[in-house]
């Protein structure tokens, strides 16, 4: 027997509700992490941190980074928001401040083309002997290969959209996390403006600053000799 219109409509609505609920669940998983429960970093740690936020093409589609920057500034964390084409000069600026002792923790965030530029900025800072504590890319639009690393690199991308996972080159040092948020209703233009994504970004930044009491060592260039490992781990002490 063919189902009547009421049953058909009900099934369609149920399917839509299930899809909506699944998207909400996936997005919540991105927003909620152990870092969100931690307190904001101390004023001293915040003052010696600088967060560089790189907008994408045309400088008008990444305005969610301005919101993130304003929230970080409210915590006493210095920020710079600029177009991705400025990544090289910003790296020089960050390196000079780090070597002068004004900065201890450098964090990078980029959206779209700004995310695509992050590996280049990290590589230049590494070449200058400057470590990057954390880098967060939001939906990098080109195939991106990370050959030198930040202590941690988080790539949040939309797997069924224009975004791409970041690939690790051989010998990469540092932790790389690719986080696929497909099915959550987030789009390429809206990912930086989404409240849950913004909370995740800020929580990761706060956690990185709190870990900065033990600064990351500069990351060696690919092919450089690595320090010899101890023959055996020291026994644990009670």
N, C-alpha and C positions, 0 to 999 in steps of 0.2 A: 504494500500500500504506500502511495506517495505521501510524504509528510505534508501537513497543511502549512500555510504561511506563518502561523503563529509559532509553531514548533521550529520552523526553519529560522525565523528571526531570532528566537530564543537561543538556538545553538550558535548563531553568528555572534550574538552579543556575548555569550559565554566565552567563545574563543577569543574575542577582542579583550575581554576582561582578563583572561588568563595571560595573554600576551603582554598586556599593560602591567600586570602584577609581576611577571617574570622580568620585564625591563626595570621595574622599580627595585626589585631584589638585586639585580646585577649592579645597578648604579649605587645602591646602598653598600654593596661589598667594596666598591671603590672608595666610597667616602669613609667607611668605618675601618679603622686599622688600629693596632696597639698604640700608634703614635698619637692618636687623637685624645687619649686620656691623659697625656702628659701636660704639665703646666707650661706656660710661656717661659722662654729662656730669661736668665738674669739680665739686668741692665748692662752689666760689664760685658757679658758674652755678646749681647745684641749690639753694643756700641762698636765692637771690633769685628763685626760681620758686615758684608755688603752683598746685597742681592741684585743681580743684573737681570732685568726682564726684557727679552727681545721680542718686539712685535713682528708680524709678518709683512707681506707685500702691501704697498700703498699706505701702510701705517694707520689704517682705519678699521681693519677687521679683527684686531686683537685687543680691543679696549677693555676686555676682562682682565688683562694684565695690569691695567691702571687700578682696578678695584683691588686686586691682590696686593699691589704695591701700597695702596693707601692703608689697607689693613695691617700690613707689616710695619709701616711707619707708625701706626698707632701703638704698636708694641715697642717702639723705640729702635727698630731695625732700619738702618739706612738702605735706600733702594735707588736704582737708576732704571728708568723705563726708556727704551730707545728702539729705533728701527733696526732690523737685523743687519743692515748694511754697515752698521757701526761696530760690528763685533771685534774687528781687529784693533781699532783705537781704544775700545773699552778694555780689551785684554792688556794693552800697554798701560792703561790707567790703573787697572787692578794690580798689575805686577809692580808698578812703582810704589803704590800704597802698601802692598804686602812687604816689599823689601825695606821700606822705611819704617815698618813696625806699626803702621796705623791700622792694618787689617791682619786678622788671623784666620778668618773664615770667609771663603769666597763661594757663593752659590749662584747658579745660573738657571734661568727658566726661559723657555721660548715657546712660541706658538706658531704653527704652520712653517713658513720659511724661517722664522726665528728658531724653531726647534731643529730644523735642518742645519742651521749654522752652528749649533752647540758643539758638535764634535770638532769643528775647526777652531773654535775659541778655546776649547779644552786643550787641543794639541798645541796651540801657540803658548798658552799659559804654562803647560808642561815643559815646552822648550825653553821658556824663560826661568824654569826652576820653581814654578809656583804651583802648589796643589789646589785642586778644586774639591771641595768637600761634598757637594751635591749638585747634580744637574737634573732638571726635569723638563722633558719635551712633551708638548701637547700636539699630537697629530702631525708629525713631520710628514711633509708632502712628497719627498723624494726618497729613493732608496739610500739609506744612511748607514755608513759603516764606521764603527767606533774602533780606531786603532790605538788611541791612547785614552786613558780613563780618568774619570773622577773617582773619588772613593765610592760613590754610588751614583748610578745613572738610572733614572726612571723614565721610560717612554710610555706615555699614555696615548693610545691611538685607537682609531675606529677601524676594525679589521675589514669591514665590508664597505669602507668609504675610501677617500683619497689617501688616508694615513698609511704608513708603512712601519713594520717592526724594524728596530735597529739591530744590525748584525754585528757580532763581535769579531774583530780580526784576530788572527792567530797571535797568541802571546798577550792578549789584553789583560791588564791588571785593573782590579776594581770590580765592583758588582754591577751587573746590568740586569734590569728588570723590564720586560715588555708586558704592559698591561692592556689587554684588548677590552674595550668597552662597547663593542657592537651590541645592538639589541637594547640599549638603554634609552634610546630616544635622543641621544646627544649627537649633534652634527658638527661638521668641521668648523663652521663659523661660530657655533655656540659653545664649543667645548671649554673655551677659556672663560666663558661667562656663566657656566653652570655652577650653581651653589655647592653641590656635592663635590665637584672636581676642585673648586677653589678651596674648600675646607681640607681636602686631601693634600693639596699642594702646600698650604700653610702649615698643616700638621707635620708634614715631612720636613719642611724648613725648620720649624721649631725644634723638632727632634734632632736634626743635624747640628743645630747651634748648640744644643745641650750636650752633644757628644764632642763638641769642638775643644773641650779641655785637653783632649789628646789629638792634636792636629794631624791631619794626614800628611805623610811624607810625599815629596814630589814624585810623580809617577815616571818611571824610566821609559825612555823611548824604545820602540820595538827593536829587538836585536841587541840591546844593551845587556851586558852581563848582569845576572841577578846575584844577590848576596847568597853565599853558601848557607845551606840549611844545617841546623844542628843534627848530629847523628841520631840522637834520640831525645824525646821530649823530657823535660825535667819532671820528676815525680810530683804528684799533687800533694799539697800540704794541708793538714787540717787547720 
